[in-house]
Amino acid sequence: MTPRTDADELIEQPRIPLSRRRVLRAAVELADRDGLDALTMRRLAQEVGAEAMSLYHHVANKEAVLDGVVEVILGEITAAVDGVEAPSPEEDWQAALRARILAAREVFLRHRWAPQVLESRTNTSPAVIAYYDQVVAILRAGGFSFDLAHRALHVLGSRALGFTQELFQPGGAETADAEAAAMMEQMADQFPNIVGMLADAIHDDPDGTLGFCDDQFEFEFALDLILEGLERRRAAGS
C-alpha cells in the first residue's frame, strides 16, 4: 500500500464553497490591503481562488459588489455602536450620541476607502436609514422636538456616521511633508491666508486619517462644537 503524503492530504482538503458573504468579505480585505482601485472582478476572483465567471453567481457586477461592501461596513458599524458603553440618552444625550459616532468612526478608520464607496451609492441603504433612525431616537430621548432633530441631522451630516468630507485633500490622498511644503510655497503669494492656516495646522500623523486635515482631535473638536450648539438650542426650546 502506497503511504499517504502531505501532497495527498492537501489535494483532498475540501474547498471552501463560494458564497455572497465570502465574496464580499474578500472584497473588503482586498480594498483594505491594496486600495479601492484594486477592487476589480478579476482581482476579486483571484482573492477567493475562483474563476471570474464564478463570482457572477453571487454578485451581478462590480456595482453589486460595492453595494455589498457597504452592507459589510454598516454591519461592522452596527456591531460597534451596539457594544458602546455610554449613559442613557435621557441622562446625557450628548455623551450617548458622541460615543456612538466615535465608535462608528473607528470602523471607517479601519476601512479608509469606505466613505468614498458609501457616498457613491445612488440608493440609500436600509442599514444607513436604520442608523440615522437610532440617532433620531437618541435626540428625541434627550428632549429634542422632531423639528430640531431634523435640523440636527442636517448639521451633523456624514459626521453622524463618523466621517467628513474635508476641504483640503491634495490629490485625494495623504500628502508627504515635503510635497505639502512645496505645494504651500507655490500657493503662498496667491493665497496667503489659506497657506498660513495650513502651515500652522500641519502636524505629524503617522497612523493616517480619513482626510488631509481630519485627525481625531479635529473631528472631535467639530463634533463637540455641534453637540454643544444643539444642546443650547434644545435648552432654549428652539
Phi, psi and chi 1 to 4 in degrees:
 res  aa     phi    psi   chi1   chi2   chi3   chi4
   1 MET       -  128.9 -178.1  175.1  178.5      -
   2 THR   -73.3  127.6  -55.8      -      -      -
   3 PRO   -66.2  147.2   23.8  -33.6      -      -
   4 ARG   -73.9  144.2  -65.7  171.6   63.2   84.8
   5 THR  -112.9  168.5   66.3      -      -      -
   6 ASP   -60.2  -34.7  -68.1  -19.4      -      -
   7 ALA   -63.6  -40.1      -      -      -      -
   8 ASP   -62.0  -43.1  -67.1  -32.4      -      -
   9 GLU   -60.7  -41.0  -65.0  -77.4   -9.2      -
  10 LEU   -66.2  -41.2 -170.1   60.6      -      -
  11 ILE   -64.5  -35.0  -69.8  171.7      -      -
  12 GLU   -84.1   -5.7  -68.2 -177.0    7.8      -
  13 GLN   -63.0  126.4  -71.9  -65.7  -36.5      -
  14 PRO   -66.9  141.0   24.2  -32.5      -      -
  15 ARG   -77.4  141.0  -65.0 -176.7   62.9 -177.5
  16 ILE   -71.4  122.2  -58.4  173.7      -      -
  17 PRO   -66.1  147.9   23.9  -32.9      -      -
  18 LEU   -70.7  146.2  -83.4 -175.6      -      -
  19 SER  -148.2  162.9   65.5      -      -      -
  20 ARG   -59.6  -43.1 -176.9  173.6 -178.3  -88.7
  21 ARG   -61.3  -43.5  177.0  176.8  175.7   78.8
  22 ARG   -64.5  -41.6 -175.9 -177.0  167.3 -148.8
  23 VAL   -62.1  -44.2  169.4      -      -      -
  24 LEU   -69.3  -39.7  -64.4  178.9      -      -
  25 ARG   -63.3  -39.3  -73.0  -57.6  -40.6  177.0
  26 ALA   -64.3  -36.8      -      -      -      -
  27 ALA   -63.7  -42.7      -      -      -      -
  28 VAL   -63.5  -44.5  170.0      -      -      -
  29 GLU   -64.1  -38.3  -68.0  168.6    5.9      -
  30 LEU   -64.7  -45.3  176.8   58.6      -      -
  31 ALA   -65.5  -38.6      -      -      -      -
  32 ASP   -60.6  -42.2  -76.1  -15.5      -      -
  33 ARG   -81.4  -44.3 -172.7 -178.3   65.7 -114.9
  34 ASP  -117.2   -0.9  -62.7  -25.9      -      -
  35 GLY    95.7  160.0      -      -      -      -
  36 LEU   -64.7  -32.9 -170.6   58.7      -      -
  37 ASP   -63.9  -23.5  -71.8  -17.3      -      -
  38 ALA   -77.6  -11.1      -      -      -      -
  39 LEU   -82.0   86.6 -176.8   52.1      -      -
  40 THR  -117.1  163.6   64.6      -      -      -
  41 MET   -63.3  -36.3  -62.5  -59.4  -80.0      -
  42 ARG   -66.3  -46.6 -176.9 -179.2  -62.2  -83.8
  43 ARG   -65.4  -37.2  -74.1  -72.1  -53.8  -83.8
  44 LEU   -65.7  -39.6 -175.5   53.3      -      -
  45 ALA   -61.8  -41.9      -      -      -      -
  46 GLN   -62.4  -36.9  -66.5  171.9   -9.3      -
  47 GLU   -62.0  -37.1 -167.3   78.3    3.0      -
  48 VAL   -98.6    2.9  -63.3      -      -      -
  49 GLY    68.4   43.2      -      -      -      -
  50 ALA  -137.4  169.0      -      -      -      -
  51 GLU   -75.4  147.9  -63.7  -67.0  -29.2      -
  52 ALA   -56.3  -38.2      -      -      -      -
  53 MET   -63.1  -27.1  -69.4  -58.1  -62.5      -
  54 SER   -65.9  -28.4  -60.0      -      -      -
  55 LEU   -64.2  -31.0  -63.2 -176.6      -      -
  56 TYR   -70.6   -8.6  -64.5  105.0      -      -
  57 HIS   -76.4  -15.1  -65.8  -67.2      -      -
  58 HIS  -120.1  -31.1  -53.3  -78.0      -      -
  59 VAL  -137.6  130.3  -74.6      -      -      -
  60 ALA   -66.6  -36.2      -      -      -      -
  61 ASN  -167.9 -174.0   47.7   40.8      -      -
  62 LYS   -65.0  -36.2 -176.1  176.3  177.3  179.7
  63 GLU   -61.4  -37.3  -71.7  -58.3  -54.7      -
  64 ALA   -66.9  -34.4      -      -      -      -
  65 VAL   -63.6  -45.2  172.1      -      -      -
  66 LEU   -64.8  -39.9  -65.1  177.2      -      -
  67 ASP   -59.5  -40.5  -73.6  -21.5      -      -
  68 GLY   -68.7  -38.9      -      -      -      -
  69 VAL   -69.3  -28.6  -62.1      -      -      -
  70 VAL   -61.7  -41.8  167.1      -      -      -
  71 GLU   -59.2  -43.6  -67.0  176.0   21.0      -
  72 VAL   -61.9  -47.8  173.0      -      -      -
  73 ILE   -62.7  -44.2  -60.9  -57.0      -      -
  74 LEU   -67.0  -30.5  -69.8  169.6      -      -
  75 GLY   -64.2  -40.3      -      -      -      -
  76 GLU   -65.1  -39.1  -69.0 -174.7   21.0      -
  77 ILE   -64.4  -44.4  -71.8  173.5      -      -
  78 THR   -58.9  -44.9  -61.9      -      -      -
  79 ALA   -62.9  -38.7      -      -      -      -
  80 ALA   -67.1  -46.7      -      -      -      -
  81 VAL   -73.3  -28.7  -60.1      -      -      -
  82 ASP   -67.6  -25.0  -75.4  -11.7      -      -
  83 GLY   -93.3    4.4      -      -      -      -
  84 VAL   -72.0  136.8  162.7      -      -      -
  85 GLU   -98.5  117.0  -66.3 -175.2    8.1      -
  86 ALA  -155.6  160.4      -      -      -      -
  87 PRO   -61.5  160.1  -16.8   28.8      -      -
  88 SER   -67.3  150.9   68.9      -      -      -
  89 PRO   -59.3  -33.1  -17.2   25.1      -      -
  90 GLU   -64.0  -32.4  -67.3   83.9   -2.2      -
  91 GLU   -81.9  -44.1  178.0 -175.0  -10.9      -
  92 ASP  -158.1   89.2 -172.5  -17.3      -      -
  93 TRP   -64.3  -34.4   74.2  -93.9      -      -
  94 GLN   -62.9  -47.2  -70.5 -174.2   71.8      -
  95 ALA   -65.3  -38.9      -      -      -      -
  96 ALA   -63.7  -46.3      -      -      -      -
  97 LEU   -71.9  -39.6 -175.2   54.4      -      -
  98 ARG   -59.8  -45.5 -172.9  179.7 -166.8  -84.3
  99 ALA   -63.1  -38.7      -      -      -      -
 100 ARG   -65.1  -45.5 -175.8 -177.8 -175.3   88.0
 101 ILE   -65.5  -42.8  -70.3  171.8      -      -
 102 LEU   -69.1  -30.1  -66.4 -177.7      -      -
 103 ALA   -67.6  -41.5      -      -      -      -
 104 ALA   -63.3  -38.5      -      -      -      -
 105 ARG   -61.0  -37.9  177.5  172.1  170.9   77.0
 106 GLU   -58.1  -35.0  -73.9  -62.1  -42.7      -
 107 VAL   -65.7  -45.2  175.2      -      -      -
 108 PHE   -67.7  -29.1  -78.5  109.2      -      -
 109 LEU   -69.0  -26.7  -72.4  171.8      -      -
 110 ARG   -77.3  -27.1  -68.1 -161.5  -58.7  -91.2
 111 HIS  -127.5   76.3  -49.3  -66.9      -      -
 112 ARG   -67.9  -15.1  -70.1 -176.7  -69.0  153.3
 113 TRP   -83.1  -16.6   47.7  -90.9      -      -
 114 ALA   -62.8  -38.2      -      -      -      -
 115 PRO   -56.3  -38.9  -28.9   37.7      -      -
 116 GLN   -60.9  -41.8  178.9 -178.3  -13.8      -
 117 VAL   -68.9  -44.9  177.6      -      -      -
 118 LEU   -59.1  -42.9 -173.2   62.9      -      -
 119 GLU   -73.9  -16.6  -68.1 -177.9  -32.9      -
 120 SER   -85.9  -11.4   72.6      -      -      -
 121 ARG   -74.2  135.3  -59.1  -59.8   84.6 -157.4
 122 THR   -82.5  -23.9   54.9      -      -      -
 123 ASN  -112.4  136.5  -65.3  -41.6      -      -
 124 THR   -76.1  126.5  -56.9      -      -      -
 125 SER   -66.5  140.0  165.0      -      -      -
 126 PRO   -55.5  -29.8  -26.0   35.2      -      -
 127 ALA   -67.2  -34.6      -      -      -      -
 128 VAL   -67.5  -43.2  172.2      -      -      -
 129 ILE   -61.5  -41.4  -61.3  173.0      -      -
 130 ALA   -62.8  -38.6      -      -      -      -
 131 TYR   -63.1  -48.0  179.2   91.2      -      -
 132 TYR   -68.0  -29.8  -81.8  104.5      -      -
 133 ASP   -60.8  -39.6 -174.4   73.9      -      -
 134 GLN   -69.8  -33.1  -71.9  -58.3  -53.0      -
 135 VAL   -61.5  -46.0  171.2      -      -      -
 136 VAL   -62.7  -38.2  173.2      -      -      -
 137 ALA   -60.4  -40.8      -      -      -      -
 138 ILE   -64.3  -45.2  -69.2  172.8      -      -
 139 LEU   -62.0  -44.8  -65.0  172.3      -      -
 140 ARG   -62.7  -42.2  -69.3  -74.6  -71.3  161.6
 141 ALA   -65.1  -26.7      -      -      -      -
 142 GLY   -84.5    1.3      -      -      -      -
 143 GLY   104.4   11.8      -      -      -      -
 144 PHE   -81.0  141.7  -79.6   60.9      -      -
 145 SER   -74.5  163.9   65.7      -      -      -
 146 PHE   -60.8  -37.2  -83.5  123.1      -      -
 147 ASP   -63.0  -46.5 -178.5   60.2      -      -
 148 LEU   -71.0  -34.3 -172.9   55.9      -      -
 149 ALA   -62.8  -40.0      -      -      -      -
 150 HIS   -59.9  -46.4  176.1 -156.2      -      -
 151 ARG   -66.3  -35.8  -66.4 -178.4 -179.8 -175.9
 152 ALA   -61.7  -39.4      -      -      -      -
 153 LEU   -63.7  -39.7  -72.2 -171.8      -      -
 154 HIS   -64.8  -39.8  -81.1  -71.2      -      -
 155 VAL   -67.4  -43.7  171.3      -      -      -
 156 LEU   -71.0  -43.0  -74.2  163.3      -      -
 157 GLY    55.4 -137.8      -      -      -      -
 158 SER   -67.3  -17.5   67.1      -      -      -
 159 ARG   -60.3  -28.8 -167.3  178.1  -61.0  -84.4
 160 ALA   -61.8  -28.8      -      -      -      -
 161 LEU   -88.7  -10.3  -92.2  168.7      -      -
 162 GLY   108.9    9.6      -      -      -      -
 163 PHE  -145.1  160.3   70.4   92.1      -      -
 164 THR  -137.0  159.2   58.3      -      -      -
 165 GLN   -94.2  113.3 -175.1  178.8   42.8      -
 166 GLU   -82.1  153.0  -67.9  -59.2  -53.6      -
 167 LEU   -71.0  -38.1  -72.3  174.3      -      -
 168 PHE  -114.0  102.5  -56.7  104.5      -      -
 169 GLN  -135.3   78.7  -65.6 -179.0  -17.5      -
 170 PRO   -56.5  123.3  -22.8   33.1      -      -
 171 GLY    67.7    8.2      -      -      -      -
 172 GLY    72.8   14.4      -      -      -      -
 173 ALA  -148.7  179.9      -      -      -      -
 174 GLU   -68.7  145.9  -64.3  170.0   17.4      -
 175 THR  -117.9  131.5  -58.2      -      -      -
 176 ALA   -63.9  154.4      -      -      -      -
 177 ASP   -53.9  -45.9  -70.4  -14.3      -      -
 178 ALA   -63.1  -40.4      -      -      -      -
 179 GLU   -67.7  -41.0  -66.6  177.0   16.6      -
 180 ALA   -63.2  -41.0      -      -      -      -
 181 ALA   -64.5  -42.3      -      -      -      -
 182 ALA   -64.5  -41.2      -      -      -      -
 183 MET   -62.3  -43.9  177.7 -169.8   69.7      -
 184 MET   -68.3  -33.8  -71.3 -168.3  -64.9      -
 185 GLU   -64.0  -39.3 -175.6  176.3   -7.9      -
 186 GLN   -67.7  -31.3  -66.6  173.3    0.5      -
 187 MET   -90.0  -11.3  -65.9  168.2   55.6      -
 188 ALA   -56.6  -43.7      -      -      -      -
 189 ASP   -69.8  -37.6  -69.4  -20.5      -      -
 190 GLN   -82.9  -35.9 -170.0  173.1    3.1      -
 191 PHE  -129.9   66.2  -50.7  113.5      -      -
 192 PRO   -63.5  -34.6   23.6  -34.0      -      -
 193 ASN   -73.5  -41.8  -63.9  -60.6      -      -
 194 ILE   -63.9  -45.3  -68.9  -67.5      -      -
 195 VAL   -63.6  -41.4  169.3      -      -      -
 196 GLY   -61.8  -40.4      -      -      -      -
 197 MET   -65.0  -45.6 -179.7 -173.2   70.0      -
 198 LEU   -66.7  -39.6  -69.1  177.7      -      -
 199 ALA   -61.4  -35.6      -      -      -      -
 200 ASP   -74.3  -28.3 -174.2   65.8      -      -
 201 ALA   -90.8  -26.4      -      -      -      -
 202 ILE   -63.6  135.1  -74.2  178.5      -      -
 203 HIS  -151.3  165.2   49.5  -87.9      -      -
 204 ASP   -68.4  138.1  -68.8  -24.7      -      -
 205 ASP  -143.4   75.7 -173.6   12.8      -      -
 206 PRO   -64.1  -23.9   23.0  -33.8      -      -
 207 ASP   -85.8  -14.4  -64.7  -33.0      -      -
 208 GLY    78.8  154.1      -      -      -      -
 209 THR  -137.9 -167.8   63.0      -      -      -
 210 LEU   -87.7   -0.9  -63.3 -179.9      -      -
 211 GLY  -171.4  168.5      -      -      -      -
 212 PHE   -58.1  -44.5 -173.8   56.7      -      -
 213 CYS  -111.4   16.3  -64.7      -      -      -
 214 ASP  -106.9   68.7 -177.3   15.9      -      -
 215 ASP   -88.0  174.6   65.7   12.0      -      -
 216 GLN   -62.3  -39.8 -167.9   69.7   11.4      -
 217 PHE   -60.1  -46.0  175.1   84.0      -      -
 218 GLU   -66.4  -38.9  -70.9  161.3   -8.9      -
 219 PHE   -62.2  -48.5 -175.9   90.4      -      -
 220 GLU   -67.8  -35.1  -66.6 -172.7   28.6      -
 221 PHE   -59.5  -49.5  175.7   85.6      -      -
 222 ALA   -66.2  -40.3      -      -      -      -
 223 LEU   -61.4  -46.7  176.9   60.3      -      -
 224 ASP   -62.9  -38.7  -70.6  -19.5      -      -
 225 LEU   -60.2  -43.4 -161.7   64.2      -      -
 226 ILE   -66.1  -47.4  -69.1  169.7      -      -
 227 LEU   -63.5  -40.4  -62.9 -179.9      -      -
 228 GLU   -65.6  -40.4  -70.2  162.4    9.5      -
 229 GLY   -64.4  -41.1      -      -      -      -
 230 LEU   -65.0  -36.9  -70.7  170.9      -      -
 231 GLU   -64.2  -39.5  171.0   57.8   17.8      -
 232 ARG   -62.3  -41.8  -73.9 -164.8  -65.9  -86.7
 233 ARG   -65.7  -42.3  -75.4  -61.3 -174.4  104.0
 234 ARG   -62.7  -46.0 -175.3 -156.5   65.1   78.5
 235 ALA   -63.4  -31.6      -      -      -      -
 236 ALA   -82.2   -6.8      -      -      -      -
 237 GLY    80.4   20.4      -      -      -      -
 238 SER   -79.9      -  -61.0      -      -      -
